[in-house]
Amino acid sequence: MERKEFLKTLALGTVAICAGACVSAKSTSSKPSTVEIDLSNPVNEALKNKNGYVIQDGLIVINTGEDLPVVLSAACPHMGKKVYWDPSVSALVCPAHGSRFDLAGKPTKGPAKEALNHYAVKKAGDKLTISLL
């Protein structure tokens, strides 16, 4: 085998090994399937009041006055800016370009065209458990 061909084979083998390692690293890393929010924690104080909200772990959790809060993804699908809850217009609003979303996550005003993800939530005592699946 000539030197040039040897080096080419070596380089291709190295790339294949590195690519395999990268895929393995990604597939073994796991994201949590749930997020827990402790309502007794002072950082979550806003959730004790109707129209109060918190943003945590990429989620916006809104107290609508119902038994369970509404939980949606906090990143606007248009540009990724964090949305906020504006009770005066009953909408989640993106401060970047003015997109608005209803409490189901559906866009009601663009430029965003995709919905915010909606997540199931359970409450036990002072703990909220949000399913990310």
C-alpha positions as CSV (number, residue, x, y, z in Angstrom):
1,M,0.0,0.0,0.0
2,E,1.4,3.4,-0.9
3,R,1.8,6.1,1.6
4,K,-0.9,8.3,0.0
5,E,-3.5,5.5,0.0
6,F,-2.5,4.5,3.6
7,L,-3.1,8.1,4.9
8,K,-6.4,8.4,3.0
9,T,-7.6,5.1,4.6
10,L,-6.4,6.2,8.0
11,A,-8.2,9.5,7.7
12,L,-11.5,7.8,6.6
13,G,-11.3,5.4,9.5
14,T,-10.7,8.2,11.9
15,V,-13.7,10.1,10.6
16,A,-15.9,7.0,10.9
17,I,-14.8,6.4,14.5
18,C,-15.4,10.0,15.5
19,A,-18.8,10.1,13.8
20,G,-19.8,6.9,15.6
21,A,-18.6,8.3,18.9
22,C,-20.6,11.5,18.4
23,V,-23.8,9.6,17.6
24,S,-23.3,7.4,20.6
25,A,-22.8,10.4,22.8
26,K,-26.0,12.0,21.6
27,S,-28.1,8.9,21.9
28,T,-26.9,8.1,25.4
29,S,-27.6,11.6,26.8
30,S,-31.1,11.8,28.1
31,K,-33.4,14.7,28.7
32,P,-35.7,14.6,31.7
33,S,-39.2,13.4,30.9
34,T,-40.7,15.6,33.6
35,V,-40.1,19.0,35.3
36,E,-41.2,19.6,38.8
37,I,-42.1,23.0,40.2
38,D,-42.4,23.6,43.9
39,L,-45.2,26.1,44.6
40,S,-43.9,26.7,48.1
41,N,-40.6,28.0,46.7
42,P,-40.6,31.9,46.9
43,V,-39.3,32.0,43.3
44,N,-42.7,30.6,42.1
45,E,-44.7,33.1,44.2
46,A,-46.4,34.5,41.1
47,L,-48.2,31.2,40.5
48,K,-50.3,31.8,43.6
49,N,-52.2,34.6,41.9
50,K,-54.5,34.5,38.9
51,N,-52.6,35.6,35.8
52,G,-49.3,35.1,37.5
53,Y,-46.7,33.2,35.6
54,V,-43.1,31.9,35.8
55,I,-40.6,30.8,33.2
56,Q,-38.6,27.8,34.1
57,D,-36.6,25.1,32.1
58,G,-37.9,26.6,28.8
59,L,-41.5,26.5,29.9
60,I,-44.0,29.2,30.7
61,V,-46.4,28.2,33.5
62,I,-49.5,30.4,33.8
63,N,-52.1,30.5,36.6
64,T,-55.4,31.0,34.8
65,G,-57.5,30.7,37.9
66,E,-58.4,27.1,37.0
67,D,-57.4,24.1,39.1
68,L,-54.3,23.4,37.0
69,P,-52.0,26.0,35.4
70,V,-51.4,26.1,31.6
71,V,-47.9,25.0,30.6
72,L,-46.4,25.9,27.2
73,S,-43.0,26.1,25.6
74,A,-41.6,29.6,26.4
75,A,-39.7,30.1,23.2
76,C,-41.4,31.8,20.3
77,P,-41.1,29.4,17.3
78,H,-40.4,32.4,15.0
79,M,-37.1,33.5,16.5
80,G,-36.8,31.8,19.8
81,K,-37.3,34.8,22.0
82,K,-39.1,34.1,25.4
83,V,-42.8,34.9,25.3
84,Y,-44.6,36.5,28.3
85,W,-48.2,36.3,29.5
86,D,-50.2,39.6,29.0
87,P,-53.5,39.2,30.8
88,S,-54.7,42.6,29.4
89,V,-54.9,41.0,25.9
90,S,-55.4,37.4,27.1
91,A,-52.4,36.3,25.1
92,L,-48.8,35.1,25.2
93,V,-46.7,37.8,23.5
94,C,-43.3,37.7,21.9
95,P,-41.4,40.9,22.6
96,A,-39.3,40.5,19.4
97,H,-41.8,40.9,16.6
98,G,-45.2,41.0,18.4
99,S,-46.4,37.4,17.7
100,R,-49.3,36.4,19.9
101,F,-50.5,33.0,21.1
102,D,-53.7,31.8,22.8
103,L,-53.6,29.6,25.9
104,A,-53.6,26.5,23.7
105,G,-50.4,27.8,22.2
106,K,-52.0,28.5,18.8
107,P,-50.6,31.7,17.0
108,T,-53.3,34.4,16.8
109,K,-51.0,37.1,15.3
110,G,-47.8,36.6,13.3
111,P,-45.1,36.5,12.2
112,A,-45.0,33.2,14.1
113,K,-46.9,30.5,12.2
114,E,-46.2,27.5,14.4
115,A,-47.8,26.8,17.8
116,L,-46.1,26.8,21.2
117,N,-45.9,23.2,22.5
118,H,-48.5,22.5,25.2
119,Y,-47.6,20.2,28.1
120,A,-49.7,18.1,30.5
121,V,-49.4,19.0,34.2
122,K,-50.4,17.3,37.5
123,K,-50.6,18.8,40.9
124,A,-50.0,17.0,44.2
125,G,-49.9,19.3,47.2
126,D,-47.4,22.1,46.5
127,K,-45.8,20.3,43.6
128,L,-46.5,20.6,39.9
129,T,-45.2,17.8,37.7
130,I,-45.1,18.6,34.0
131,S,-44.8,15.8,31.5
132,L,-42.4,16.6,28.6
133,L,-43.4,13.6,26.6
